[in-house]
């Protein structure tokens, strides 16, 4: 299973559990709405943080792949030049 899906599932479960806990707690309606709003903001902040970490991870992997392709291209260019020299020598 994908790690991102697990993290999102855990965060969603925690948010639902927190909301249900607040809804069933004996408090005034205005207090309950404030608590739900705060939990929603916390959940949104956590989700944004996870998304930014995901983007950073993807960017890092892209840069590594780009470097590998560049190295491969450089090696191929060197090999081609050597093959040209060998062909002229023959």
SULHULIN-V48850 format. One record per pair of residues at least 4 apart in sequence whose C-alpha atoms are under 6 Angstrom apart, sorted by the first residue. I is the first residue (numbers start at 1). GAP is how many residues later the second one is. Records with the same first field share a line. If there is no record, write none. Layout:
I->GAP  GAP
//
This chain:
8->4
//
